[in-house]
């Protein structure tokens, strides 16, 4: 595979190592009154290399002076700010990304053809001529569409259930239409062998946009897809991945962005919003050339660590995450992603004091979701013996009581994981005669974040988790019956079934899942347990080759239940499973 983006970036190695101030391009910037397309592309490539080499401020300083006058400076500047927002989940970063994006859209608009491509493309395509549109105007279209795509990405970060995505559908649809028409232009250029100086950059932009849009749309639950298809959207996952793969292996400066998009899909989205079935071979192959080009780049190291974690190499992943923290201090918020990963690794290992250490760091330093962090800290402390909790000088009940007051609203909506944490924390409400302790709350959150597929390749970790769950099960059996007894028992059965499934003990796992489903009418609080258990049962059937039975179970989970905690997340997972499992029968 060719290392992406090297055509423009290879001649700027010195700039990417921090010497961009002395480059010919930068000297041109300081004396010129206009930035042409070539200069914009060159400086944007340098800035991207600086960014991927952890020189974030240098990259922004290079781009910002021309961000109001050059489309590629505007796009580059807003892309870096938006990448920061997506990777850190900091609300201030998200607001900065939205602001930078608005400015970038205005800059790109100045270079667009007055009669936009969506309105005019059919007329000049029918005449078989692109003479009506200059190369600069074509790049302005792709840059404008890319800025709108960033808006879609930020919307996705802001609201997991995609309500904002639908509300802003018409604006995003404009971006989608521009990309489709630019793809048509690309085909005409290729067919007629029209020579363009920066064709490969236009091609890279099209592949990134078409690929990301198709991939993103294909993830959505069926009911949302039906709504979006009504206003002209459609998503094809295979087409999206193919376009991104071609973009990642091409010569465009967007090659690393295509690579990062696929890596995010394989190492994150497929876990949190999918079934946990991950294409690690492709992820490793894509990352390898970029890891060689940016061996100390935080983003590349981060995805390297994620891949190792998903391969079951937990200790190696820990080592790489720690390196990822040590290689740069400039972008401190990026450390929080690594703290989050290290916290979960220690949860998988049941090293509760170290998991507490990282949860405490997140509570103190990160602003993304204080409610989630405080709940996780309290949940992790709940797994420790009383004497160890006392040594931390923390009050578990007081921490749980803080959660509801820390809940935030984004675009008028609560964050689903925060709503879940608030509901669970109410068992510690000061209005109750006494706190009703949560059962295995850290493992319940591990389940919600789909951690069990991560540890499935480590028999030792799965066995140790099973011992912990069985210990809690025995304790419950010896306690007095309460309003929460059935809910707690069903939670334990779900967690036990997941451990048994990981350990290839399907009959015992099915018994656990069946117990939860049969207890449906007895549940009083945690109604999410039944549809999520049906999903796990479907995964179990699929692993045994019973595809039809698995799909019917998914349909039951999707159609027969509503208004439960984390509903949208389960619908994403069901959509991913249906897509994967139906594919063999349609080939």
N, C-alpha and C positions, 0 to 999 in steps of 0.2 A: 504493500500500500504506500502510495506517495504521501509524504508529510505535507499536510494541508497548509495553504497560505504561504508557502515558502517563496513563491515567485516574486511577490512584493517584499516579503519580510527578510529574505536572505541577505539583501543588500543593506539592511539596516541593523545588523547585529550590534554594532557599537551603540547605536541609539537605544536599543532595547536594554543595554547594560547600564543605562543611566547617562549616556553622553549625547542625548538628543539635542541638547542646547547648541552644540557645535555643528550639527548636521547641515548639509546644503539646503535641505528642505526647510529647516527652521530659519535659516538665514533668509531664505526666500520669503517666508512668512512675515518676518519683521520689516521687510522693505517693500513688499508688494501691497497693492490696494485691492487686488482681486485674486481669488484662489480658483484656479481652473480645476477641471475634473481629475487630471493626472496628479496634480499636487495634493488634492483632497484625498484621493485614494492612497497615495504614498504615505501621507502623514497619519491617516487612519490606521494603516497597517503597522506603522511604527508604534502608535499608541496602543494598539491591541497587544503587540508583543510586550510592551512595557507593563501593561495590565497583567498579562499572563506570567510575567516575571516578578510579580508582587510590587511593582513600582506604580501603585495606583494613583498617587498624587501627581507624579510625573506625567502619566498618561492624560489625566484630566487637565493639567496645566498646558499640555501640548495642544489639546483640542479646544479648550474653552475660548481662546481669543477669536477663533473663526466660527464658533458655533452658531452665530446669528447670520453668517454670510455664506458658509459652505455647507452643502447638503451632507457631505460625508463627515465633516467635523461635527455637525449637529447630530447625525445618526450615531457616530462613534461616542460622543459625549453622553448622549441619553442612554445608549446601550450599556455603557459601563455603570452608570448610575442605576439603571434598572436591574442589571445583573446583581449589583450590590443589594438592592431591595429584595430580589427573589432569594438570594442565598442567605441573607441575614434574617429575613422576616421582621426587621425592625420597622415599626410603623412610621417613624420619621424618614427612614430611607425610602419607604413606599411613597410617601408624600413628595419627597425630593424627586423620585422617579417620575411621578405624574407631572410635576412642574417642568422638569427637563424635557419630557415627552411633548408637552404642549408647545414649548419653544421650538423643538425640533420639527414638529409638524408645520409650524409657521414658516420656518426656514426652507423646508422642502417644497412647500406650496409655491414659493417664489420662482422655483425653477420648473414647475410642472407646466405642461402645455395648457393653454387657457381652456381649450376644449379637452377635457380629461380623457385618459385612455379608455375608461369604462364607457364613455359616451361615443368615442370616435373609432375605437379599434376595429369594430366590425366593418366600417366603411372602408378603411384603408387595407384591411386584410382581404376584403373581397376583390380589391383591385390588385392584390399581390404586390403592393409597394409599401415600403416603410419611409418613403421620402418625406412624408408629412411630419415625422417625428425625428428630432435630432437625438444623437446618442446621449447627450446631457439630459434631455427630457425623459428618455427611457430610464435613466438611472434615477431621476427625480421621482418617477412613479414607484420604482422598487423601494427607494428609501422611505417614501411617504407610507407605502403599505407596511414596511417593516416597523415603522413607528406605531402604526395602528395595531400591529401584531403584538408589540410590547404592551400596549394597553390591554389587550386580551390576556396576556400572561400575568399582568399585575392584578387583573380582575380575578383570575384563577387563584392567585395567592391570597387575595383578600377574602374571598367567599367560596368555601369548598363546595357548597351545594349549587353553585352556578346561577343563582337568582340574578345577580348583577350581570352575568354574562348574557342572559336572555334580555334583560332590560336594555342593555346597550347593544343589542343584536344588530340593529340596522347600521350603526356606525362600524361595527366589526365586519359586517357583511360587505361594506365598501372595500375594506382591506382585502377580504377574501376574493371579491370580484376582480380587484386590480391584479392580484397574484394570478388568478386564472387567465386573465387577458395577457398578462406578461408572459405566461407560459405559452400562450398561442403565438405571441411575438417571437419568443425563443424558437419555437418550431419553424416559423417562417424563415428566420435568420439562418437556421441550420439547413433547411431544405434548399433555400436559394443561394446558400454559401456567401451570404453578405458579409463583407469584411468590416469588423469593428475593432478599434484599438483595445477596448477593455471588455470584450465580449465575455471572457471567463468570469469577470466580476459580476456582470449582469446575470450570467448563468448561475453563479453561486448564490446570488440574492434570491433568484426564483426557487432554487432547490431548497434553500433554508425556509422560505415562506410556505411553499406548497407542502413541504415535508412536515413542518411544525403544525400547520393548520390541520392537515389530515390526521396527524397523530393525536392532537389535542381533541379534535371533534370525535374521533373514534373511541375515546375513553368514556364519553358521557353515557349516563344511564339511558335506557331505551326511551323512556317517556320524554326526556329532554331532547333527544335526537329527533323524535317525531315532531316536536315543536320547531326545532331549528330547520328541519327539512322543509317545513311549510314556508319559511322565508328564504329558502335557497341554499342552505348549508348541507354539506354531506361530508362524511369522513371515511377514508379508507386507510386502515392502519398499515397494511402492507405497502401501499403506494407511498405513504408518508415516510416509513422507515427506509424504503428504497431511495427516495429523493434525498433524504438526509445522509444516507450512506454514500451516495454518489457525491454529494456536496462535501462531506468530510474528507474524501479521498482526492478532491480536486485541487486546483491551483489558487482558488479564490481566498481572499483574506477572511471570508466567512467560514472557511473550513473548520477552524477550531470551534466556532459557534454551533455548526452542525454536529460536531463530535460531542460537545457538551450537552446538547439537546437529547441525543440518543442515550448518553450515559445517565442523564437524569431519569429518562424513561426506564432504562434497564435496572438501575440500582436503587431508585427511590419510588417512582410512580408505580412500577410493577409490584412493589411490596405494599405500599400504603393503600393504594387504590386498586390493587390487582390481587391475583391469587398467590403471589409469591413465587411463581414460576418465572425464572429470570434467565435470559440468554447471556451467560457470563463469558462464553467463548467470543461472541461478537463484541461485547463490552471491552474485554482485554485486548482484542485485536485493534479496535478503534483507538483505544487509549495509548497503546505502545509508542507510536511515532511521536505523539504530542508529549508524552512523558519523557521521551528522549530529548525532545527539543526544549522542554521546560522542566528539567529534573527537580528543581526546587520550587516550581510554581504551586501555590497553595491549592488552586482548583484541581490541578492534575493529581497532586498528592492525595487530596481528599477523595477523589473518585478511585484512586488506586487502593486506598484503605477500605472503601466501601466494597470493592470487588473482592478483596482478601477476606473481609468479614463474611460476605455471602458465600464464599468458597469453604467457609468453616475454619479459616486460619485466623482465629480470634486474637491470639497473642501477637501475630504479625500485624494485624490491623491496628491493634493498640499502639504498637511501635510507630506505625506510619502516621496515625492521627497525632501522636505527640510530636513527631517531626513537623507535621503540618502546622502545628501551633508555633514551633520554635523558629521556622524559617522567615517569619515576618511579624512585626509588631505594629505596622502602620494601620492596618485594618483590623482593629481589635474585635469588632463584632463577628468577624469570620471565625475567631476562636470559639465562639459560642456554638457553632455547628459541631465543632470537634468535641466540645464539652458534652453536648447532647449525645453524640455517638459513644463517647467513653462512658458516660453514665449508663447507657443501655448495655454496653458490653459487660460492665460490672454487675448489672442486674441479671444478665444471662448467666454469669458465673456465680451469682448469689454472694458476691463480695459487697455486702450491704454498706459497710463503712465507706468504701471508696465510691460506691454509687451515690451515697449521701454527699460526699465531698463535691462531686461534680454538680449534683442538683442544687447544692447550696451556692456554688459559683454562679450558676444560671440565675438563681433568685436574686443574687446581689448585682450581677452585671448586665443581664439581658433584659430588654424592655418589650420583647415580643408578646409574651403571654404569661404575666405574673401569676395568674390564677392556675394555669397548668403547671408551672414550675413549683409553686408552693404546694399544690396538691401532690405532685410527684415526690417532693421532699418529705412530706408527711407520710405518704404511702410507703416510701423506702424505710423511713424510721420505724414504721409499724411492723416491719419484718425483723427488727432487731430485738434482742432480749432487753428487758426493762433497764438493767444496769448499764447497758451500752447506750441506751437513749439518754439516761441520766448524765452520762459522761459528756454528751454533746451539749448539754444545757439547753436543749430544745424541749418545747411543750407540744406534743403531737396534737392534742385536742385543740389547742389554741391556733395551731397552724391550719388545721382543717376549717376552723371557724373564720379564718381570714379569706378563704377562697372566694366566697360569694361577693365580698366587697371589692375584689380585684378583677371581677369579670368586666370585659370591655365589649363595646359594640363597634363594628366596622361597617360602614355604609348601611347603618341601621339594623345590622344583623349580628347576633352573637356568634362567636366561634364555637363550632360543634363540640370540640374537645373540652372547652371551658364549661359549656352547659352540662356536659357529662360530669365533669369534676365537681361542679356546684351541687348537682343532684346527689352525688355520692357523699359529699361532705355534710349534707344535712343530717346525717346520723350523729353528728357531733354538735348539733345545734344547742345553744345554751337554753333554749326553750324546753328541751327534753329533760326529764328527771335525772337522767344519766346518759353519757355517750353510749351508743351502740356500736361497738368496734366493727370496722370493716374487716372482711376476711380476705387475706392475700391481695391487698389493694395494688401492690406493685406488679404482681403477676397479671392482675386484671388489666392494668394499663399497658403492660407488655402485650397482652392479647389485642387490645384496641389498636395498638400501633403495629400489629401483625408481626410480632417478634418471634412467634413460634416457628414459622417457616425459616427464619434466619438461623435458628439453632438446630434445625433438623439434621444437619450434616455432622453434628457432634453428639454422638451417643452418650458420652459422659455427662454433658450438660443436660441433655434431656432426661437422663436417669436421675440426676440430682434434683431437677425440677419436680419430677414425679414423686420423689421421696418427700419433698416439702409439701406438695399438694395432698398426698396421702396422710401426712401428719395433721394437716388442717382438717381433713375429712374425719379423722378419728376424734379430734377435739370437738367438732360440731356434734357428733353423735352422742357425746357425753354432756352436752349443754341442755339447759331447759328450753322448751319450745317458746318461740316468740314470733312476732309479726314478720320478722326478717328471716326466720329459719329456712323456709322453703327457698327463698331467693338465694341465700348463702349456699345452701346445699346444691342448688342448680349451677351456680357459678363454679363451685368446686368440681362438679361433674364435667362441666364444659372444659375447664383447664386440664383436668385429668385425661379427658378424651383427646385433647390436643397433644399431650405428652405421649400417650399410648400410640396415637397415630404416627408421631415422629419415630417411635421405637418399633414400627412395623408390627403392631399388635392390633390388627383391625377389628377383630371380633369384640375384644374388650372395649376398644374405643367406641364402637357402635352402641354397645350397651350403655355407656355413659351418655352419649348423645341422645339415645332414645329416652333415657330417664328424664332429661331436661324437657324434651318435646311433650312427653306424657304429663308433665307437671304444669303445663301451660296455664290451665285455669286456676291453679293455686298460687301463682306468682302475684305479688302485690305491688312491687316497685320496679324491679329490673326486667321490664317486658322485652327489652332488646335481646335477652338471652335466647329466646326461642328462634327468631329468624336468623340470628348469627349461628346458632347451633345447627339449624337446617343447612346453612352454607357449609359448615365443617363436615356435616354428614355427606353432602354432595361431593365435596373434595375427596372424602374417603371412598365413596362409590366409584368416582372417576379413577382413583389410584388402583382399583381392583378391576378396571376395564368395563364397568357397568355405566357406559356413557348415557344411555337413554334414561336410566334411573336417576343419574346425577342431574341431568338437565330438568327432569320433572320436579326434583327436589328444589332446584334453584327457582323454578317458576312458582312453586308454593311459597318460598321465602319472599319472592318479589311481589306477588299478587295478593297474598292473604294477610299481610301485616302492614300497619302504617302508624305514624305518630309515636315512634319509639326512639330512644337515644341512638345517635350515630347512624340514623337511617340512610342519609345520603351516602355515607362512606360504604355501607353494605351494598347499596345499589350500584356504586362504582365497581365494587368487587364482583358482583353478580354479572354485570355487563362484560367485564374482562374475562370471566370464566366462560360465559356463553360464547364469546368470540373465539376463545382458544379451543374449546371442546367441540364446537360444531364444525370447525374447519376440516378435520380429517374426513367427515362424512360427506362434505361438499366437494372434495377434490376428485 
